[in-house]
Amino acid sequence: MFLSVFDLFKIGVGPSSSHTMGPMVAAARFLDALRGQPFQAHGLRASLHGSLAFTGKGHATDRATILGLAGFTPDSMDMDAAEAALAANRDTHLLTPPRLAPLAFDPNCDLRFDYDTALPGHANGMTLSATDAQGDVIFHQIYYSIGGGFVMTDAELAAKGDQGRSDASSSVPFPFGTAAEMLEMAETSGTSIARMKEANELCFRSQTELRAGLNRIWTAMRDCMDRGLTSEGTLPGGLNVKRRAKAIHEKLMAERGMNLTAPHVINDWMSIYAMAVNEENAAGGQVVTAPTNGAAGTVPAVIRYWLDHVPGASERLLPDFLLTAAAVGGLIKHNASISGAECGCQAEVGSASAMAAAGLAAVLGGTPRQIENAAEIALEHHLGMTCDPVRGLVQVPCIERNGLGAIKAVSAASLALRGDGSHIVPLDAAIETMRQTGRDMSEKYKETSLGGLAVNVPNC
């Protein structure tokens, strides 16, 4: 099994990797497929299903779909050009994607939120169609946004299911598909998890490219955090949530060096680092999936805590943090899910906390077994967490939840490093439990805003 560090950590736009980035990527893929057809289409239609329908407006899925069909992609989107394209579509009811003739698309009738029909493959389903001059469908494709910005067609998803979740065959030197295999390979080879992950990555890119890519990821994370720590105002969407990271950061800076500061204040630092990222995400800014947008603040918050507050920390070890975190995130995605619409927030912030705990344990000198223990502790104590965003917005409880995920990650790494790596619950068992819990969880608690806080908090 191989999942690149750059698959887990992708630069994109907020507020959601599955509901914003995924539909945009799906639309771009549809345009590519359309360019290869022997006919000329005259119009486009889109239908959103399941969680994409229920929370799509709060997650800007409609906007993302239109931009994707206009030819934009999350990793390279120019915000000014995107706004211009949306304005032009409102005026002309046309989209002009590159290398295609202008296509008719009226969002009022060609973009449908289907609340009644769930597609069978995944909770985040969408159908994209091309029509002829008479308005008849001449080409269509079903896509599923399966979390973290990953997109699969219905055929690809079916083929993945046929292969089985635990198939670890791959052409990389360390093809671990489970945590047990990862530990066995580390012990046999005498190699750290970071070095094994690095060796796998080097099968597909040079050392220079790998290091430059990891630096680009951390730079984007850090820049996002810095923007959040210096921005204020009210987040869009109608909940009137005020940004808080800047004001809390200023208070913490003013208290620095005071002898009477309580030890627990370090939790406030971790929280604001995460909140800064997720406030930026909620505002539609540039973030890095870690492994998703909704959980984008946890990993960078723990990195910032380590660099700014832990004696002896050095950016020289950042690649080890990111590579180790990606190894754990890949195991969770491969054997369970990182999608809130599939398994609840345990799959998003829970996965992010496990990744952050593993990365921190690695740079603090943990053994592979201690690193696996750290990830397990963090994931275990998110099991059962629902995804119930108020008004379908990635704001309440998502922003604070990332801060608490960071705090749990640091605690998990610290506990694991106090032991020798032996423990009762293996990481594989926690991952499988998360998968089973997500399977059994009521749909109203899986990113539909039909249960939990979403119905018990006034949202208008």
N, C-alpha and C positions, 0 to 999 in steps of 0.2 A: 504494500500500500504506500503510495507517495502522494502527498498533498503539500504543495510548496508553501513556504513561509509567506510568499507574495500572494497566495490564494487566501490565506487567513487574514493578512494585513493588506488591505487594498485601500488606496486613496480614492475617496468618492465624496458625495454630498449628502447632507441630511435631508429629512430627519430619520430615514429608515433604510437599512440595507436591503431588507426583503420587500418593502413596500414602495420605496423610491428608486434605489439603485437597480434592484432586480427587474421591475417593469421597464425601466429605461434600457437595460441591457437586452431584455427580451425583444423590445421593439426594434432595437438595432439589428438583432439577429434576424428578425422577420424581414426587415428591409433587405438584408443581404440575400436571404432566400428569394425574395421577390425579384431582385436584380437578375437572378439566374433563370427566371421563368421565360418561356418563349412568347408570352403574350404581354400586352401593355395594360396595366391596371389603371382604373380611372378614379377609384376611391378607396378609403380605408375605414374599418370599423374595429372597435375594441370592446370586449366584454370582460368585466372583472367579477370574480367569484370568491366565495368563502371570506376569509379574513381580508383579502384585498378589497372586497366590497364593503364589509362592515366598518373597517377602520381606514379605508382608502382615502377619504377626504381629509381626515385628520393627519394622515401620513403623506399627503400631497401626491398620492398615486395617480390621480387624474392628470396633474401637471407633468409628472414624470413620464407618463405614457405618451402624452402629446409631444413632449420634447424628444423622446426616443424615436417616435415616428417621424419627427422632423429631422432626425439624423444626429442628435446629440448623444454623447456617452458620458457617464459619470466621471471618468478619470481625466477628461480633457475639456469639460464644459466651461465655456466662457459665459459668465452670468449675464453680462450686458447683451450678448448675442441671443441668449436663451429668452430673455425678456422681450427682445424685439421679435423673435419668432412667435412667441405666444400672442403678442399684440397683433401681428400680421394675421395669424390664424383666426383671431376673434373678428377681424375686419373682413377677411376674404373667404373664410371657411375653406382654405386651401393649405396644404403642407408641401414644402419644396425640399425634400431630402436630396442629398447629392446623388448624381448619376441615375435619377429617376425623373420622369415627367411630373409636373405638379399634380397632386392627388387631393381629391375632395375629402374634407373631414370637418364636419360640424360637431363640436363637442356636445352640443345640446341633444343631438339625436344619434350620433355615431359612437359615443362613449357611454357605455351602459354599466351601471352598478347593479349586478344581479344578486339580490339578497336571498333568492329562493333556490337557486340551483348550485349545489356544490359539485365541483369536479372531483373525480375519484382519486387522483394521484396524490394530492397535497392540499392543505388548507389554503395555500396561496396560489390560486389558479387564474389564468387569463387566456382568453381566446382572441387572436388577432386575425382579421380577414381582409382580403382585397376584393373589390367589386369591379364589375365591368360598367360600361356606360349606362346600362339599364338598371344598375343597382343590384344585380345578382352576384352572389359570392362565387368567385372563380378560384380562390386559393385561401386556405386558412390553416392555422397552426395553433395547437394548445401548448402553452408554456406554464411551467411551475417555478415560482421563486422560492427556493428551498432554504433560504437563510444565508446571511452574510454576503449577499449580492450574487450568490450562485444561482444559475438558471439552467433548467433542463426542459427539453420537449417531453411530451407524453411518451414518445418512443424511447427516448434516452432514459427516462425514469424507470420505465418497464424493464429495459435491459439491465439497468443497475440492480434492480430487485432480483432479476434472474441470476446475477452473479453471486449474490449472497453478501451479507454485511461483513463477514470476517475474512473474505478473500484478501490475502496480503501479498499476492504474487506481484512482482514488480522487477524492473531491471536495475534497481538501485542497490548499493552494497548492503544497506541495512533496511530491508523491507518489512519493518515491524508493523503489524496491524492491530496489536493489542499492547497494553502496558506490560503484560507478562513477557511477551516476546521482546519488547524494548529492553526490559531489565536483563533478560537472558543474553541478548546480543551485547549489551554493555558489559556484562560480567565476563563473557567469553572473550571479547575483543580487548577488554581493559580500556574502553573508550567512553568518554562522557556522552551524555545525551546530546549536548550541543554539537560535539564533534561528529557524532553519527548523523545528525540532521544536516550538518554542513557537508559531509561527504555525499549525502543523497542529493543535495542542491547542486553540487559541483558536477553532477552528471548532466545538468541542463544549462549551466552558465559558468562563466569563469569566476575565479576568486575575486577579481577586480569588480566584475558586475555584481556579484553577491554582496560584497561589502558596500558598494555604492548604493545598491537597492535598499539595504538595511539602514544606511545613513539617511536615505531619502524618506523612509518610513518614519524614523524617529524625528527627523526635522519637521515633517508634516504634523506629527503628534504634538511636538513641543510648540510649534507655531499656533496650532489650534488652541492649546491650553493657554498660551500667552494672550491670545485674542480674548478668550473667555475671562481671563483674570483682569482685563482692562476695559471690558465692555459693560454697559449698563442699559437699562430700559426694560420694556415689557416684551415677552416672547409672543410671536404671532399665533393665531388660532382661536382666540376668543376666551380662553381661560383667564387671561390677564395675569399670568405668572410672571413675576418680576425676577430678573436676573439677580442673584445674590452673591456669586463668587467674588466679584470685585470688592464689594463692601466688606465681606468677611475677611478677604485677603488683606485689605488695608488695616483692619483691626488687628489681625495677627502680626502684621509687620510692626505695628506700633507697640505691641506687647513684647516683641523679641528682646531678649536679654534681661527681662525682668525676673528677679530671683523668686518671686512668688507665683510664677506661672505653673499651673497644675500639669502633671505629666500627661494627663489624658488629652491635653490640647493638641498633641500630635495627631489625634484622630481628626481634628478640625482641618489641619493641613492636608491630610489625605483626602478628606471629603471635598474641599474646595478645588483641589486639582482635578478630581473627577467631575465635579459639578461644572467647572469651567468648560470642559470638553463637551459635556452633554447639553449645556446651554447653547453652545455654538451649534451643536447638532440640531437642536430643536429650532434654531433660527434658520436652518437650511444652509449652514456654512460647510466648509470643507473639513472632513474628518477622515480618520482611518478606521476601517472596520477592525474590531479587535475582540471577538471575531465578527461582531455585527455593529451597526450604528447605534442601536439602542443600548449596547454594552460597551460603547467606544471609550468611555472614560476610565474604566477600571485598570486596565493594563498600563496606560501612560501615567496614571496617578501613582501607581506603585513604583514605576521607574523614577518618577520625579521625587517621590519620597526617598527612595534609595540614594539618588544622586545628591540631593540637597540636605539630607538629614542623617545619613548613615556614614560614620567616619570611615575613610579609606575607599569610598565608592569612586569608581572611575568610568568614564564613558568608553574606555578601552574594552570593557567587558559587556557593553551593550549588545553586540552581536550574540553573545552567549545567552543573554536574557531573552532576546527575541526568538532565537532558534529553539531554545528549550520550550518557551511558551507555545510556539507553533507546533512543536512535536506533540504536546499534550492536546492542543486544540484540534489537531488533525485526528487524533485517536477518538475524541469525543464526536467530531463530525462523522467520522467513518462508521462508528459503532452505535451512534444514537442520533443526535441532532443539535444544531445550534440555532434552530428556528423557534421563536416564541409562538408562532402560529401552529407549530407542530407539537411542542412539548412545554409551552409556558416559559416563564422567565428563568426557570432553572436552567434552560438550555442557552440563555443569553448571558445574563449577569452571572449565573452559576458557572458556565463554561469560562467566561472571562476571568472570574476569580480564581478558578483552578489554574488557568494559564499563567496569571500573574503570580500566584503562589509558587508555581514551578520555576518561573523565571527568576524570582527573587531568591529562592533556595539555591538555585544554580550559581548565581553571582556571589552569594555569601559562602560558597565553598561546599555546598551539600553534595553528598554522594547520589548516584542515580536512585537508590532506594529511598533516601530522604526526600529527594525531589518528587518521586512518585507519591510518597506519603503526604507531602505538602499539597499536591494537586487533589488528592483524594479527600483530605480534610476539608478543603475549601468547597469542593463540589458536594460532598456529603451534607454540608450544612446549608445548602441551597435547595436540596431535594424537596419537591412539592411546591416550589414557588410559582405562583400564577402570573400570567401576563394580562393585566386588566387596566390598560391606560385610560384615564379619564378623558372623555370626549374623543377618544381615538388618537390623542396627541402624545408624542414621545416626550412628555413633560412630567406628569404626575402619575405614578410614583417614580418614574424612570430616572430622573436626574439625581435625586437623593440616593436611590437604590444603587447607583454606580459607586457612590462614596462608601456606602456600607459594604459593597463587594470588595473594594480596595482594602478596607480595614480587616475584613475576614481573611483576605489573601495574605496580608502581612502576619496576622495572628497564626494562620495555618503554617506558613513557612517557618515562623519562629518555633512553634511547637514541634514541627518535624525535625528541625535542626537540633532540638534538645534530646532527641532520641537517636537510635541507631538504624532507623529505617524499617524496623519490624513493626507490624501493626495488624489489627484484626481484619479490617475491611480493605481488600485490594481496590485500586483505582478502577480496574475492569468491572468489579461488582458495582461500584458507585455509578459508573457510566451505564451499565445495563439496567440498574434500578431507575435511573433517570429516564431511560428510554421507555421502560414499562410504565412508570408513573405518568409520563406524557401520553402514552397510548390510552391509559385509563382515565385521564383527566377530562372532565366535562369540557365540551367545546366552548362554553361561555367564558371559561377562564384561559383561553388560548388566543389572545390578541384579537378578540372580536368586540371588546367593550360591552359585552352583554351580561357581565357578572362582576362580582368583587367591588373594588373601589369605584369602578366605572358607573355603577348603578346606585352606589350609596353616598356619593359625593355630589352635591349640586354642581352642574357643569355648564350652566348658561348664565 
